[in-house]
Structure formats: C-alpha cells, structure tokens
Amino acid sequence: MTSIHDLIEPFGEETITELCRFGNATLTRGAFGHISLALRSTDPKYELVVIKTIQVNNRETDAFHEIKTLLALQRTDQNEPHPNIVKLLAVYAKNPSSLALAFEYCPVDLSLSLEWRRRRRKHPRLLQMNIIRLIARDILNALSFCHEKGIVHRDVKPGNLLVSQDGYVRLCDFGLARSCADDDSQGLCTLFYRSPESLLGDTQNCRPALDSFAAGLIVAELCLGRTLWEGTNEMEQLGFIFRSLGTPHEHHWPGALQLVETYHYGRLPFASTGPQLWRSMVPRVMESAHLEDFVALTVALDPEKRMSAKQAMEHPWLCHAAVVERTSLLCELVPDELDAPLFLSSPNEASSALDEVPVRQVLGLAERRRAFLSQFDTWKD
C-alpha cells in the first residue's frame, strides 16, 4: 500500500498540540473523518487551530487536491498569506491511512452565519449594503487571485466562505479545485450555485466563469436573504434559471443549442421565455447604484459574456464603495459564543508541560460550538 509520505511532504506537525488526552475537543464527525480544535505554538503564545482529519486511499482524493492547491496559492512573491484564502498551517500523517490538515480557526462560515441571523436574532434583518459589498469584494478578491494562478475553485458557496477572526471572508475547501487547463467533469459545484452551462452538460468544467456565476448568486442571496434558486435536481434548477434569465437562444448564447442537441436530444422541457428584470427578482438591487448591473453581468446566462472576477473587482459598484471597518463585519456575522481571541495565553515558561489555561479555553470553546451547531437543524425546520 502507498504511504501518505510517498504522496505529500508533511510540514508543521511539531507546532501542533492535539487535545484529545485532555478532553473532548471534537467539533463534528462524518464519513470523511472528523474536525477538532487544537493549539499551535507560535512562541511565546498559542494560536487556536482547526484540525481536519481525513481518511485517504490514493492521490486522487479531494484531500490531496486541496493540499496541492493551497500550497500553490500560498507561494506568493511576498511569501505572505492572501487575506481571502484560508491558511493551511500544517499537514501530517496520523496513521498510514489518515491525514491531518491544520487550518486557522475561523468562527463561522457564511452559511451558518446567515442561518443564525435568520433564525436566532430577536429582530432578523437583512445585511446592510456596505457589509454585502465588503463580503463581495473579499469573495472576488480570492477568486481573482486563484484565477490568476490558473486555478478554478468549482465549489463556491456560502458554506465554503469562512469569516476569520480578523474580519475577512476567506475562501476554503479546495478539494474540487482544478487547473484551468484540466478537463474534469467530476465533482461539480453544489446544485444551487451551479452554472447553466454545467447543468446543460458542458464538459469544460474548469473555466473561471463557473466561479463568477456562483459569486454573483451569493451577492443576490445576501441582498434577498435567501437562496435565489433551490432546485431539487439538475433539470428543476435549470428551469428556475431559464424562467429568470430567459431560455437560451443562439443569438444571445452561441453554443447553447449545441449543448441541448448533444446532451438533451435536441430539446428541453421548458417553454420559451424572456429574461426577468433583476429588480423584480431581488428588489434590493435598486438600493445601491450599479448593483443591478453588477449582478446581471456576473450571473449572465452566456459564460462568454459573464464578468470575470477581476473585472467584477473593477466594477463601479465595488470601486465607488466607502471604506468599512472589518470589525463591522465581525459584529454582523459572528455570534458571541463562537468568538475567540486570535492568540491564547502564553505557555508556562517554568514548565515543559502545556499550560492548562489555553487548554481549558479551547475545550470550553469546543463545548460551546457543539451546543451551537446541534441547534442548526432545528433552526432550519
């Protein structure tokens, strides 16, 4: 059997202290493995980290794609981490078939945060437009960086957007990411954020336009307060898209009918319709100058007419925005019970043993997170 060490070079294990011998630091368990909290030594302090433990069998697993992609993205000219990409701090083998990835601790992902705002706040309200704009800028900054490096994420969604402790939105979970030069139709984006060309069967599933479409949908979702299109299968999702953006015709989406001919026997079960105005689907786009145009260009039906992430960063809706403090984003998106300091108390210099203070802090946070997450399904009911 091939060893994990034959597939990837571990790093950073010496800085990580897992806490299973002190108590229950586990956050979640699943078929993939489990996620737990741990400490990382950053002399003279400790940094709170998340350990993602995964069962791996070969180099084609999502874990190896994620590690390879993140390491490539972290090798910037300045050798500094990108502010909108999750930080991978250590990778090591726990046993011959188990791999541990250590990431920075981020209190919430955007999906959990939005659900918390909808269900738990005494007076639920939509996000302020300046916060939406800040989130959009962070998402597009991450995607623009990835695309410049020749990488397409392919699973952009609120659940893969973390809110960091310093108030940035960071893109995570690069298991489905591929090079722009690849031709890989496996493991496509979550249904609600999938582009119409991929739903029609297009095999060019490593184009940056896929990520742009998902990013535009997330901006619309932040304005609307809910997911825009929630199909139960690919055909229903296509129906929602076409009823909103119009059914494809050769004159406004060249190549669309060829996809229909190739993968759908030349016909689709949808009546021919024209596009709706975005202001009728997401009324809040009228609250901010240029926002309707921004959404229309990022969620364009034809991938060739879709704004790239870099172009979206230069769009007037983002360029003409006032400066917003990062603390404002934290106040709006992070529940108090999930917040934690960037660094925990210093180790006891008089002893080689781990200081019990940060251990208690981490175990207490793990318990609060488990209690918080156990309510998530209840909130959605």
Number of C-alpha atoms within 10 A of each C-alpha: 7 11 13 22 12 8 11 15 10 15 13 14 17 10 15 22 16 16 17 13 7 11 13 15 25 20 19 15 12 8 7 12 15 16 20 21 25 27 25 25 17 12 10 12 15 23 21 24 26 24 26 20 22 22 18 18 14 15 14 10 14 18 24 19 17 21 19 15 23 21 13 13 18 17 12 12 6 8 8 9 14 17 17 23 25 27 21 20 19 21 22 21 20 14 11 14 15 15 22 23 24 26 21 21 24 25 21 22 22 22 14 19 19 22 16 20 20 18 15 12 11 8 8 12 10 15 18 11 16 17 19 19 22 21 23 21 21 21 27 23 23 23 26 23 17 23 21 13 15 16 24 29 28 26 24 29 23 21 16 18 25 26 25 23 20 14 20 23 31 24 27 24 22 24 21 21 24 21 18 20 12 13 13 15 13 9 13 20 21 13 18 18 26 23 29 24 21 18 16 21 15 17 14 15 24 23 22 25 26 29 28 30 27 24 25 25 24 25 22 26 18 25 21 17 18 15 15 20 18 14 15 10 11 15 15 14 20 24 20 15 21 21 16 19 19 17 21 21 12 10 8 12 16 13 15 21 18 14 19 18 14 14 13 14 9 11 12 16 8 13 11 12 13 13 14 13 13 19 13 11 13 18 14 18 22 14 12 13 12 15 22 20 16 20 24 19 22 26 26 21 25 18 22 11 14 22 23 23 28 17 13 25 19 13 17 14 19 18 12 11 13 10 8 12 11 15 12 13 22 21 11 14 21 24 18 10 12 14 17 16 12 15 16 20 16 17 19 14 10 7 8 8 9 14 16 12 13 21 23 13 15 22 21 14 19 22 14 15 20 14 13 14 14 12 11 14 8 9 13 10 6
